[in-house]
Amino acid sequence: MAGDKVMHLSDEAFEKEVNQSAIPVLVDFWASWCAPCKAISPVVDQLAEAFDGKVKICKMNVDECQKTPAQFGVRGIPTLILFKDGKVFDQVVGVVPKHQLEGMLNKAL
């Protein structure tokens, strides 16, 4: 199942899994009550499958983890932030087409 390749992050795991990652990391900031988040979730799962081993794909629930989203100024969800070498490389807010996310990920490789 594609969703198995997506890591669910906590504020505590962020430093190790994102800032210290040797490969780019896409973090999907979402919430269970957010309809657009549910709409983009299958696309995020597909990206995790397609970029397995090249880009780490993570999700962070903004209701359960509030420190990290606040640190990066996440105001609207879904917000997808791409990190490279521990720094923000690119980001999008809202539901965007899969090809736009693929282009963003490919630029970081």
KOLGU-4560 file (N, C-alpha, C; in nm, 3 decimals, padded with zeros to 5 digits):
<recs>
<n_xx: 00.084 n_yy: -00.119 n_zz: 00.000 ca_xx: 00.000 ca_yy: 00.000 ca_zz: 00.000 c_xx: 00.088 c_yy: 00.125 c_zz: 00.000 mol: A seq: 1 type: MET>
<n_xx: 00.054 n_yy: 00.223 n_zz: -00.082 ca_xx: 00.136 ca_yy: 00.343 ca_zz: -00.099 c_xx: 00.150 c_yy: 00.422 c_zz: 00.030 mol: A seq: 2 type: ALA>
<n_xx: 00.044 n_yy: 00.429 n_zz: 00.109 ca_xx: 00.048 ca_yy: 00.506 ca_zz: 00.232 c_xx: 00.152 c_yy: 00.457 c_zz: 00.331 mol: A seq: 3 type: GLY>
<n_xx: 00.200 n_yy: 00.334 n_zz: 00.313 ca_xx: 00.302 ca_yy: 00.278 ca_zz: 00.402 c_xx: 00.435 c_yy: 00.352 c_zz: 00.389 mol: A seq: 4 type: ASP>
<n_xx: 00.457 n_yy: 00.419 n_zz: 00.277 ca_xx: 00.584 ca_yy: 00.487 ca_zz: 00.254 c_xx: 00.583 c_yy: 00.629 c_zz: 00.311 mol: A seq: 5 type: LYS>
<n_xx: 00.470 n_yy: 00.674 n_zz: 00.361 ca_xx: 00.458 ca_yy: 00.807 ca_zz: 00.418 c_xx: 00.485 c_yy: 00.799 c_zz: 00.569 mol: A seq: 6 type: VAL>
<n_xx: 00.577 n_yy: 00.883 n_zz: 00.616 ca_xx: 00.610 ca_yy: 00.886 ca_zz: 00.758 c_xx: 00.525 c_yy: 00.992 c_zz: 00.827 mol: A seq: 7 type: MET>
<n_xx: 00.468 n_yy: 00.957 n_zz: 00.942 ca_xx: 00.392 ca_yy: 01.055 ca_zz: 01.020 c_xx: 00.484 c_yy: 01.115 c_zz: 01.124 mol: A seq: 8 type: HIS>
<n_xx: 00.502 n_yy: 01.248 n_zz: 01.115 ca_xx: 00.599 ca_yy: 01.318 ca_zz: 01.197 c_xx: 00.538 c_yy: 01.378 c_zz: 01.323 mol: A seq: 9 type: LEU>
<n_xx: 00.620 n_yy: 01.386 n_zz: 01.426 ca_xx: 00.586 ca_yy: 01.461 ca_zz: 01.547 c_xx: 00.682 c_yy: 01.579 c_zz: 01.553 mol: A seq: 10 type: SER>
<n_xx: 00.651 n_yy: 01.677 n_zz: 01.640 ca_xx: 00.744 ca_yy: 01.789 ca_zz: 01.659 c_xx: 00.881 c_yy: 01.736 c_zz: 01.700 mol: A seq: 11 type: ASP>
<n_xx: 00.882 n_yy: 01.634 n_zz: 01.785 ca_xx: 01.007 ca_yy: 01.579 ca_zz: 01.837 c_xx: 01.090 c_yy: 01.512 c_zz: 01.728 mol: A seq: 12 type: GLU>
<n_xx: 01.025 n_yy: 01.447 n_zz: 01.633 ca_xx: 01.096 ca_yy: 01.374 ca_zz: 01.528 c_xx: 01.144 c_yy: 01.465 c_zz: 01.414 mol: A seq: 13 type: ALA>
<n_xx: 01.092 n_yy: 01.587 n_zz: 01.410 ca_xx: 01.120 ca_yy: 01.676 ca_zz: 01.298 c_xx: 01.270 c_yy: 01.699 c_zz: 01.276 mol: A seq: 14 type: PHE>
<n_xx: 01.341 n_yy: 01.730 n_zz: 01.383 ca_xx: 01.485 ca_yy: 01.758 ca_zz: 01.373 c_xx: 01.559 c_yy: 01.643 c_zz: 01.305 mol: A seq: 15 type: GLU>
<n_xx: 01.538 n_yy: 01.522 n_zz: 01.354 ca_xx: 01.609 ca_yy: 01.406 ca_zz: 01.301 c_xx: 01.564 c_yy: 01.372 c_zz: 01.160 mol: A seq: 16 type: LYS>
<n_xx: 01.433 n_yy: 01.366 n_zz: 01.138 ca_xx: 01.381 ca_yy: 01.316 ca_zz: 01.010 c_xx: 01.388 c_yy: 01.418 c_zz: 00.897 mol: A seq: 17 type: GLU>
<n_xx: 01.384 n_yy: 01.547 n_zz: 00.930 ca_xx: 01.384 ca_yy: 01.650 ca_zz: 00.826 c_xx: 01.518 c_yy: 01.723 c_zz: 00.821 mol: A seq: 18 type: VAL>
<n_xx: 01.555 n_yy: 01.787 n_zz: 00.931 ca_xx: 01.676 ca_yy: 01.869 ca_zz: 00.931 c_xx: 01.802 c_yy: 01.788 c_zz: 00.907 mol: A seq: 19 type: ASN>
<n_xx: 01.806 n_yy: 01.663 n_zz: 00.951 ca_xx: 01.925 ca_yy: 01.581 ca_zz: 00.936 c_xx: 01.916 c_yy: 01.482 c_zz: 00.820 mol: A seq: 20 type: GLN>
<n_xx: 01.814 n_yy: 01.495 n_zz: 00.737 ca_xx: 01.795 ca_yy: 01.402 ca_zz: 00.626 c_xx: 01.898 c_yy: 01.427 c_zz: 00.515 mol: A seq: 21 type: SER>
<n_xx: 01.950 n_yy: 01.318 n_zz: 00.461 ca_xx: 02.046 ca_yy: 01.327 ca_zz: 00.350 c_xx: 01.975 c_yy: 01.353 c_zz: 00.217 mol: A seq: 22 type: ALA>
<n_xx: 01.845 n_yy: 01.328 n_zz: 00.213 ca_xx: 01.767 ca_yy: 01.348 ca_zz: 00.089 c_xx: 01.659 c_yy: 01.453 c_zz: 00.117 mol: A seq: 23 type: ILE>
<n_xx: 01.605 n_yy: 01.517 n_zz: 00.011 ca_xx: 01.498 ca_yy: 01.615 ca_zz: 00.032 c_xx: 01.377 c_yy: 01.552 c_zz: 00.103 mol: A seq: 24 type: PRO>
<n_xx: 01.304 n_yy: 01.635 n_zz: 00.177 ca_xx: 01.189 ca_yy: 01.588 ca_zz: 00.253 c_xx: 01.070 c_yy: 01.678 c_zz: 00.224 mol: A seq: 25 type: VAL>
<n_xx: 00.958 n_yy: 01.616 n_zz: 00.182 ca_xx: 00.833 ca_yy: 01.690 ca_zz: 00.162 c_xx: 00.745 c_yy: 01.665 c_zz: 00.283 mol: A seq: 26 type: LEU>
<n_xx: 00.704 n_yy: 01.773 n_zz: 00.350 ca_xx: 00.617 ca_yy: 01.761 ca_zz: 00.467 c_xx: 00.480 c_yy: 01.817 c_zz: 00.432 mol: A seq: 27 type: VAL>
<n_xx: 00.379 n_yy: 01.734 n_zz: 00.447 ca_xx: 00.239 ca_yy: 01.771 ca_zz: 00.424 c_xx: 00.179 c_yy: 01.806 c_zz: 00.560 mol: A seq: 28 type: ASP>
<n_xx: 00.153 n_yy: 01.936 n_zz: 00.582 ca_xx: 00.088 ca_yy: 01.980 ca_zz: 00.706 c_xx: -00.064 c_yy: 01.973 c_zz: 00.682 mol: A seq: 29 type: PHE>
<n_xx: -00.133 n_yy: 01.895 n_zz: 00.765 ca_xx: -00.274 ca_yy: 01.864 ca_zz: 00.740 c_xx: -00.351 c_yy: 01.852 c_zz: 00.872 mol: A seq: 30 type: TRP>
<n_xx: -00.483 n_yy: 01.834 n_zz: 00.860 ca_xx: -00.569 ca_yy: 01.804 ca_zz: 00.975 c_xx: -00.681 c_yy: 01.712 c_zz: 00.930 mol: A seq: 31 type: ALA>
<n_xx: -00.731 n_yy: 01.631 n_zz: 01.022 ca_xx: -00.832 ca_yy: 01.530 ca_zz: 00.988 c_xx: -00.965 c_yy: 01.592 c_zz: 00.943 mol: A seq: 32 type: SER>
<n_xx: -00.995 n_yy: 01.713 n_zz: 00.987 ca_xx: -01.122 ca_yy: 01.779 ca_zz: 00.954 c_xx: -01.115 c_yy: 01.858 c_zz: 00.823 mol: A seq: 33 type: TRP>
<n_xx: -01.000 n_yy: 01.863 n_zz: 00.761 ca_xx: -00.976 ca_yy: 01.949 ca_zz: 00.643 c_xx: -01.005 c_yy: 01.873 c_zz: 00.513 mol: A seq: 34 type: CYS>
<n_xx: -01.112 n_yy: 01.913 n_zz: 00.443 ca_xx: -01.151 ca_yy: 01.846 ca_zz: 00.318 c_xx: -01.042 c_yy: 01.857 c_zz: 00.210 mol: A seq: 35 type: ALA>
<n_xx: -00.982 n_yy: 01.975 n_zz: 00.187 ca_xx: -00.875 ca_yy: 01.982 ca_zz: 00.086 c_xx: -00.756 c_yy: 01.891 c_zz: 00.122 mol: A seq: 36 type: PRO>
<n_xx: -00.729 n_yy: 01.874 n_zz: 00.252 ca_xx: -00.620 ca_yy: 01.785 ca_zz: 00.295 c_xx: -00.651 c_yy: 01.642 c_zz: 00.253 mol: A seq: 37 type: CYS>
<n_xx: -00.778 n_yy: 01.603 n_zz: 00.269 ca_xx: -00.819 ca_yy: 01.468 ca_zz: 00.229 c_xx: -00.810 c_yy: 01.452 c_zz: 00.078 mol: A seq: 38 type: LYS>
<n_xx: -00.837 n_yy: 01.560 n_zz: 00.005 ca_xx: -00.834 ca_yy: 01.555 ca_zz: -00.141 c_xx: -00.691 c_yy: 01.535 c_zz: -00.194 mol: A seq: 39 type: ALA>
<n_xx: -00.593 n_yy: 01.596 n_zz: -00.128 ca_xx: -00.455 ca_yy: 01.587 ca_zz: -00.178 c_xx: -00.382 c_yy: 01.465 c_zz: -00.122 mol: A seq: 40 type: ILE>
<n_xx: -00.436 n_yy: 01.404 n_zz: -00.019 ca_xx: -00.370 ca_yy: 01.291 ca_zz: 00.047 c_xx: -00.333 c_yy: 01.176 c_zz: -00.048 mol: A seq: 41 type: SER>
<n_xx: -00.424 n_yy: 01.133 n_zz: -00.138 ca_xx: -00.386 ca_yy: 01.025 ca_zz: -00.231 c_xx: -00.270 c_yy: 01.064 c_zz: -00.323 mol: A seq: 42 type: PRO>
<n_xx: -00.263 n_yy: 01.192 n_zz: -00.360 ca_xx: -00.153 ca_yy: 01.241 ca_zz: -00.445 c_xx: -00.021 c_yy: 01.232 c_zz: -00.367 mol: A seq: 43 type: VAL>
<n_xx: -00.025 n_yy: 01.271 n_zz: -00.241 ca_xx: 00.095 ca_yy: 01.263 ca_zz: -00.156 c_xx: 00.140 c_yy: 01.117 c_zz: -00.144 mol: A seq: 44 type: VAL>
<n_xx: 00.044 n_yy: 01.027 n_zz: -00.127 ca_xx: 00.077 ca_yy: 00.883 ca_zz: -00.120 c_xx: 00.141 c_yy: 00.835 c_zz: -00.250 mol: A seq: 45 type: ASP>
<n_xx: 00.089 n_yy: 00.881 n_zz: -00.364 ca_xx: 00.146 ca_yy: 00.842 ca_zz: -00.494 c_xx: 00.288 c_yy: 00.895 c_zz: -00.510 mol: A seq: 46 type: GLN>
<n_xx: 00.312 n_yy: 01.017 n_zz: -00.463 ca_xx: 00.446 ca_yy: 01.074 ca_zz: -00.470 c_xx: 00.543 c_yy: 00.995 c_zz: -00.383 mol: A seq: 47 type: LEU>
<n_xx: 00.496 n_yy: 00.949 n_zz: -00.267 ca_xx: 00.580 ca_yy: 00.869 ca_zz: -00.178 c_xx: 00.625 c_yy: 00.741 c_zz: -00.249 mol: A seq: 48 type: ALA>
<n_xx: 00.534 n_yy: 00.684 n_zz: -00.326 ca_xx: 00.566 ca_yy: 00.562 ca_zz: -00.402 c_xx: 00.663 c_yy: 00.595 c_zz: -00.515 mol: A seq: 49 type: GLU>
<n_xx: 00.634 n_yy: 00.700 n_zz: -00.591 ca_xx: 00.712 ca_yy: 00.735 ca_zz: -00.710 c_xx: 00.853 c_yy: 00.783 c_zz: -00.675 mol: A seq: 50 type: ALA>
<n_xx: 00.867 n_yy: 00.853 n_zz: -00.563 ca_xx: 00.997 ca_yy: 00.910 ca_zz: -00.526 c_xx: 01.064 c_yy: 00.833 c_zz: -00.413 mol: A seq: 51 type: PHE>
<n_xx: 01.020 n_yy: 00.712 n_zz: -00.388 ca_xx: 01.075 ca_yy: 00.629 ca_zz: -00.281 c_xx: 01.226 c_yy: 00.618 c_zz: -00.294 mol: A seq: 52 type: ASP>
<n_xx: 01.297 n_yy: 00.651 n_zz: -00.186 ca_xx: 01.443 ca_yy: 00.645 ca_zz: -00.188 c_xx: 01.510 c_yy: 00.772 c_zz: -00.237 mol: A seq: 53 type: GLY>
<n_xx: 01.433 n_yy: 00.860 n_zz: -00.303 ca_xx: 01.490 ca_yy: 00.985 ca_zz: -00.355 c_xx: 01.444 c_yy: 01.106 c_zz: -00.273 mol: A seq: 54 type: LYS>
<n_xx: 01.317 n_yy: 01.101 n_zz: -00.229 ca_xx: 01.259 ca_yy: 01.207 ca_zz: -00.147 c_xx: 01.182 c_yy: 01.140 c_zz: -00.034 mol: A seq: 55 type: VAL>
<n_xx: 01.202 n_yy: 01.189 n_zz: 00.087 ca_xx: 01.125 ca_yy: 01.138 ca_zz: 00.201 c_xx: 00.993 c_yy: 01.216 c_zz: 00.208 mol: A seq: 56 type: LYS>
<n_xx: 00.881 n_yy: 01.144 n_zz: 00.216 ca_xx: 00.750 ca_yy: 01.208 ca_zz: 00.221 c_xx: 00.693 c_yy: 01.190 c_zz: 00.362 mol: A seq: 57 type: ILE>
<n_xx: 00.657 n_yy: 01.301 n_zz: 00.424 ca_xx: 00.606 ca_yy: 01.298 ca_zz: 00.562 c_xx: 00.477 c_yy: 01.377 c_zz: 00.573 mol: A seq: 58 type: CYS>
<n_xx: 00.398 n_yy: 01.343 n_zz: 00.674 ca_xx: 00.277 ca_yy: 01.418 ca_zz: 00.705 c_xx: 00.284 c_yy: 01.459 c_zz: 00.851 mol: A seq: 59 type: LYS>
<n_xx: 00.235 n_yy: 01.580 n_zz: 00.879 ca_xx: 00.230 ca_yy: 01.628 ca_zz: 01.016 c_xx: 00.091 c_yy: 01.684 c_zz: 01.043 mol: A seq: 60 type: MET>
<n_xx: 00.025 n_yy: 01.626 n_zz: 01.142 ca_xx: -00.109 ca_yy: 01.669 ca_zz: 01.182 c_xx: -00.094 c_yy: 01.797 c_zz: 01.264 mol: A seq: 61 type: ASN>
<n_xx: -00.151 n_yy: 01.909 n_zz: 01.213 ca_xx: -00.133 ca_yy: 02.039 ca_zz: 01.279 c_xx: -00.212 c_yy: 02.049 c_zz: 01.410 mol: A seq: 62 type: VAL>
<n_xx: -00.311 n_yy: 01.963 n_zz: 01.430 ca_xx: -00.383 ca_yy: 01.963 ca_zz: 01.557 c_xx: -00.304 c_yy: 01.894 c_zz: 01.666 mol: A seq: 63 type: ASP>
<n_xx: -00.228 n_yy: 01.792 n_zz: 01.629 ca_xx: -00.149 ca_yy: 01.716 ca_zz: 01.726 c_xx: -00.010 c_yy: 01.779 c_zz: 01.749 mol: A seq: 64 type: GLU>
<n_xx: 00.041 n_yy: 01.843 n_zz: 01.646 ca_xx: 00.175 ca_yy: 01.904 ca_zz: 01.652 c_xx: 00.161 c_yy: 02.050 c_zz: 01.612 mol: A seq: 65 type: CYS>
<n_xx: 00.184 n_yy: 02.139 n_zz: 01.707 ca_xx: 00.163 ca_yy: 02.281 ca_zz: 01.676 c_xx: 00.292 c_yy: 02.362 c_zz: 01.670 mol: A seq: 66 type: GLN>
<n_xx: 00.398 n_yy: 02.311 n_zz: 01.733 ca_xx: 00.523 ca_yy: 02.385 ca_zz: 01.738 c_xx: 00.585 c_yy: 02.402 c_zz: 01.598 mol: A seq: 67 type: LYS>
<n_xx: 00.598 n_yy: 02.292 n_zz: 01.526 ca_xx: 00.665 ca_yy: 02.296 ca_zz: 01.395 c_xx: 00.586 c_yy: 02.378 c_zz: 01.293 mol: A seq: 68 type: THR>
<n_xx: 00.453 n_yy: 02.357 n_zz: 01.278 ca_xx: 00.379 ca_yy: 02.441 ca_zz: 01.182 c_xx: 00.393 c_yy: 02.590 c_zz: 01.215 mol: A seq: 69 type: PRO>
<n_xx: 00.391 n_yy: 02.626 n_zz: 01.343 ca_xx: 00.406 ca_yy: 02.767 ca_zz: 01.383 c_xx: 00.544 c_yy: 02.819 c_zz: 01.345 mol: A seq: 70 type: ALA>
<n_xx: 00.645 n_yy: 02.734 n_zz: 01.362 ca_xx: 00.783 ca_yy: 02.771 ca_zz: 01.330 c_xx: 00.798 c_yy: 02.808 c_zz: 01.182 mol: A seq: 71 type: GLN>
<n_xx: 00.722 n_yy: 02.742 n_zz: 01.096 ca_xx: 00.732 ca_yy: 02.767 ca_zz: 00.952 c_xx: 00.617 c_yy: 02.851 c_zz: 00.897 mol: A seq: 72 type: PHE>
<n_xx: 00.540 n_yy: 02.913 n_zz: 00.987 ca_xx: 00.435 ca_yy: 03.006 ca_zz: 00.946 c_xx: 00.321 c_yy: 02.941 c_zz: 00.871 mol: A seq: 73 type: GLY>
<n_xx: 00.291 n_yy: 02.816 n_zz: 00.902 ca_xx: 00.180 ca_yy: 02.748 ca_zz: 00.835 c_xx: 00.049 c_yy: 02.809 c_zz: 00.884 mol: A seq: 74 type: VAL>
<n_xx: -00.025 n_yy: 02.875 n_zz: 00.793 ca_xx: -00.150 ca_yy: 02.938 ca_zz: 00.829 c_xx: -00.270 c_yy: 02.867 c_zz: 00.767 mol: A seq: 75 type: ARG>
<n_xx: -00.253 n_yy: 02.821 n_zz: 00.644 ca_xx: -00.359 ca_yy: 02.749 ca_zz: 00.574 c_xx: -00.316 c_yy: 02.606 c_zz: 00.550 mol: A seq: 76 type: GLY>
<n_xx: -00.411 n_yy: 02.517 n_zz: 00.547 ca_xx: -00.378 ca_yy: 02.377 ca_zz: 00.518 c_xx: -00.465 c_yy: 02.328 c_zz: 00.404 mol: A seq: 77 type: ILE>
<n_xx: -00.419 n_yy: 02.235 n_zz: 00.324 ca_xx: -00.286 ca_yy: 02.174 ca_zz: 00.335 c_xx: -00.175 c_yy: 02.269 c_zz: 00.290 mol: A seq: 78 type: PRO>
<n_xx: -00.066 n_yy: 02.266 n_zz: 00.362 ca_xx: 00.058 ca_yy: 02.332 ca_zz: 00.321 c_xx: 00.161 c_yy: 02.222 c_zz: 00.304 mol: A seq: 79 type: THR>
<n_xx: 00.226 n_yy: 02.221 n_zz: 00.189 ca_xx: 00.331 ca_yy: 02.123 ca_zz: 00.163 c_xx: 00.462 c_yy: 02.199 c_zz: 00.151 mol: A seq: 80 type: LEU>
<n_xx: 00.556 n_yy: 02.168 n_zz: 00.240 ca_xx: 00.686 ca_yy: 02.236 ca_zz: 00.238 c_xx: 00.793 c_yy: 02.133 c_zz: 00.205 mol: A seq: 81 type: ILE>
<n_xx: 00.876 n_yy: 02.168 n_zz: 00.108 ca_xx: 00.987 ca_yy: 02.083 ca_zz: 00.067 c_xx: 01.115 c_yy: 02.135 c_zz: 00.130 mol: A seq: 82 type: LEU>
<n_xx: 01.181 n_yy: 02.049 n_zz: 00.205 ca_xx: 01.306 ca_yy: 02.084 ca_zz: 00.272 c_xx: 01.422 c_yy: 02.015 c_zz: 00.201 mol: A seq: 83 type: PHE>
<n_xx: 01.531 n_yy: 02.087 n_zz: 00.187 ca_xx: 01.654 ca_yy: 02.030 ca_zz: 00.131 c_xx: 01.768 c_yy: 02.080 c_zz: 00.218 mol: A seq: 84 type: LYS>
<n_xx: 01.851 n_yy: 01.989 n_zz: 00.263 ca_xx: 01.963 ca_yy: 02.023 ca_zz: 00.353 c_xx: 01.913 c_yy: 02.098 c_zz: 00.477 mol: A seq: 85 type: ASP>
<n_xx: 01.795 n_yy: 02.059 n_zz: 00.525 ca_xx: 01.741 ca_yy: 02.118 ca_zz: 00.647 c_xx: 01.681 c_yy: 02.257 c_zz: 00.632 mol: A seq: 86 type: GLY>
<n_xx: 01.674 n_yy: 02.307 n_zz: 00.509 ca_xx: 01.618 ca_yy: 02.440 ca_zz: 00.486 c_xx: 01.498 c_yy: 02.431 c_zz: 00.392 mol: A seq: 87 type: LYS>
<n_xx: 01.407 n_yy: 02.531 n_zz: 00.403 ca_xx: 01.291 ca_yy: 02.535 ca_zz: 00.314 c_xx: 01.341 c_yy: 02.557 c_zz: 00.172 mol: A seq: 88 type: VAL>
<n_xx: 01.304 n_yy: 02.465 n_zz: 00.082 ca_xx: 01.345 ca_yy: 02.473 ca_zz: -00.058 c_xx: 01.231 c_yy: 02.529 c_zz: -00.143 mol: A seq: 89 type: PHE>
<n_xx: 01.108 n_yy: 02.488 n_zz: -00.111 ca_xx: 00.990 ca_yy: 02.532 ca_zz: -00.186 c_xx: 00.867 c_yy: 02.498 c_zz: -00.104 mol: A seq: 90 type: ASP>
<n_xx: 00.754 n_yy: 02.563 n_zz: -00.136 ca_xx: 00.631 ca_yy: 02.527 ca_zz: -00.067 c_xx: 00.510 c_yy: 02.567 c_zz: -00.148 mol: A seq: 91 type: GLN>
<n_xx: 00.399 n_yy: 02.495 n_zz: -00.124 ca_xx: 00.271 ca_yy: 02.527 ca_zz: -00.185 c_xx: 00.163 c_yy: 02.518 c_zz: -00.078 mol: A seq: 92 type: VAL>
<n_xx: 00.059 n_yy: 02.598 n_zz: -00.097 ca_xx: -00.056 ca_yy: 02.595 ca_zz: -00.005 c_xx: -00.179 c_yy: 02.561 c_zz: -00.086 mol: A seq: 93 type: VAL>
<n_xx: -00.258 n_yy: 02.469 n_zz: -00.033 ca_xx: -00.381 ca_yy: 02.429 ca_zz: -00.101 c_xx: -00.362 c_yy: 02.308 c_zz: -00.189 mol: A seq: 94 type: GLY>
<n_xx: -00.469 n_yy: 02.269 n_zz: -00.256 ca_xx: -00.466 ca_yy: 02.153 ca_zz: -00.344 c_xx: -00.409 c_yy: 02.197 c_zz: -00.479 mol: A seq: 95 type: VAL>
<n_xx: -00.302 n_yy: 02.133 n_zz: -00.519 ca_xx: -00.238 ca_yy: 02.163 ca_zz: -00.648 c_xx: -00.229 c_yy: 02.035 c_zz: -00.729 mol: A seq: 96 type: VAL>
<n_xx: -00.216 n_yy: 02.047 n_zz: -00.861 ca_xx: -00.207 ca_yy: 01.926 ca_zz: -00.944 c_xx: -00.080 c_yy: 01.846 c_zz: -00.913 mol: A seq: 97 type: PRO>
<n_xx: -00.091 n_yy: 01.716 n_zz: -00.933 ca_xx: 00.020 ca_yy: 01.624 ca_zz: -00.907 c_xx: 00.145 c_yy: 01.666 c_zz: -00.984 mol: A seq: 98 type: LYS>
<n_xx: 00.129 n_yy: 01.706 n_zz: -01.110 ca_xx: 00.246 ca_yy: 01.741 ca_zz: -01.192 c_xx: 00.322 c_yy: 01.860 c_zz: -01.133 mol: A seq: 99 type: HIS>
<n_xx: 00.251 n_yy: 01.950 n_zz: -01.066 ca_xx: 00.318 ca_yy: 02.065 ca_zz: -01.003 c_xx: 00.406 c_yy: 02.018 c_zz: -00.886 mol: A seq: 100 type: GLN>
<n_xx: 00.353 n_yy: 01.926 n_zz: -00.807 ca_xx: 00.431 ca_yy: 01.870 ca_zz: -00.695 c_xx: 00.550 c_yy: 01.789 c_zz: -00.747 mol: A seq: 101 type: LEU>
<n_xx: 00.528 n_yy: 01.711 n_zz: -00.853 ca_xx: 00.638 ca_yy: 01.632 ca_zz: -00.912 c_xx: 00.749 c_yy: 01.724 c_zz: -00.960 mol: A seq: 102 type: GLU>
<n_xx: 00.711 n_yy: 01.835 n_zz: -01.023 ca_xx: 00.810 ca_yy: 01.932 ca_zz: -01.072 c_xx: 00.889 c_yy: 01.991 c_zz: -00.957 mol: A seq: 103 type: GLY>
<n_xx: 00.820 n_yy: 02.022 n_zz: -00.846 ca_xx: 00.884 ca_yy: 02.077 ca_zz: -00.728 c_xx: 00.987 c_yy: 01.977 c_zz: -00.671 mol: A seq: 104 type: MET>
<n_xx: 00.946 n_yy: 01.850 n_zz: -00.663 ca_xx: 01.035 ca_yy: 01.747 ca_zz: -00.610 c_xx: 01.155 c_yy: 01.725 c_zz: -00.702 mol: A seq: 105 type: LEU>
<n_xx: 01.130 n_yy: 01.721 n_zz: -00.833 ca_xx: 01.239 ca_yy: 01.698 ca_zz: -00.928 c_xx: 01.343 c_yy: 01.810 c_zz: -00.923 mol: A seq: 106 type: ASN>
<n_xx: 01.299 n_yy: 01.935 n_zz: -00.898 ca_xx: 01.392 ca_yy: 02.048 ca_zz: -00.888 c_xx: 01.488 c_yy: 02.031 c_zz: -00.771 mol: A seq: 107 type: LYS>
<n_xx: 01.443 n_yy: 01.962 n_zz: -00.667 ca_xx: 01.525 ca_yy: 01.946 ca_zz: -00.547 c_xx: 01.626 c_yy: 01.832 c_zz: -00.560 mol: A seq: 108 type: ALA>
<n_xx: 01.609 n_yy: 01.749 n_zz: -00.662 ca_xx: 01.698 ca_yy: 01.632 ca_zz: -00.677 c_xx: 01.826 c_yy: 01.668 c_zz: -00.752 mol: A seq: 109 type: LEU>
</recs>
